[in-house]
Amino acid sequence: MISEDSVPGYVYVISDSVGDTAESVARAAMSQFEANSDPGVIRRIPFVNTHERVEEAVRQVSREGGGLVIYTLVVPEIRAYMEVNCRAAEIPTVDLMGPTMDAMEDLLGRKPRQEPGIIHRMDEQYFRRVAAVEFAVKYDDGKDPRGFLLSDVVLTGVSRTSKTPVCMYLAHREKRAANYPLTPEITPPRELYLVRDRIIGLTISAEQLQDIRRERIRRLGLNSGSSYDDLKRIREELAYARNLFDELECPVIDVTHKAVEETATTVLEMMRKGEWSRG
């Protein structure tokens, strides 16, 4: 992992809005160097939308020892001014927005609006996303099975198969996602059988599930050795889940060694294609 002491300067994300886009790209790139978990490497400088703010940002970077500047600035004049000032200060830069906007302009045959912060405006799409997030929280972990009847998709599987984080990811794609944890000793609610057309089962290898549960126990400061991380018990839970998936005739995604984003993308693709049955 990269630390502040081992990095010659920082990675500065500079934006004419809040800087979410630039920071996301920076962290995605840093993850390839096993540095994504260090919050001290990236420094955000938002709302750089005038010549004065550009000068202030470049002075800050120079004052703090320099580094790499990654910026998203939509106004050409401000972008050019950033480049001139960084070049004069011998600060390397990456322009994320400029080349993409230029290519889009060539493709679409019209000029961009050049309005900072458009993506963050509170439009109808924003409120749909907020509503979906609230839905995912309200109907998480089978709290209220009636939510299954209102959902776009219901994820089910044994504990620690990424149901909740996948639901939250789907919510940010404006999908109303609920989930239900499977336990052999508890009979699933009637509502689960009423929504067979929107259920997806999540499964995982017994060995990886054991590792995940052991890590959870360790983080909670508890002692291992309970049935929760017992391999025999885990295999029984997974067998029970598989039998229920067969009964429900629902599609199943194996999340073994899959990132949350990868699983969620698979769910979205299945929803788009209407692949709700295995037939």
Secondary structure, DSSP 4 states (H G I P E B T S, - for coil): ---GGGSSSEEEEEESS--HHHHHHHHHHHGGGT-TT-TTSEEEE----SHHHHHHHHHHHHHTT-EEEEEE--SHHHHHHHHHHHHHTT--EEESSHHHHHHHHHHHTS-----TTGGGS--HHHHHHHHHHHHHHHTGGGS-GGGGGG-SEEEEESTTSSHHHHHHHHHTTT--EEEEE--TTSPPPHHHHHTGGGEEEEE--HHHHHHHHHHHHHHTTPPS-SGGG-HHHHHHHHHHHHHHHHHHT--EEE-TT--HHHHHHHHHHHHHHT-----
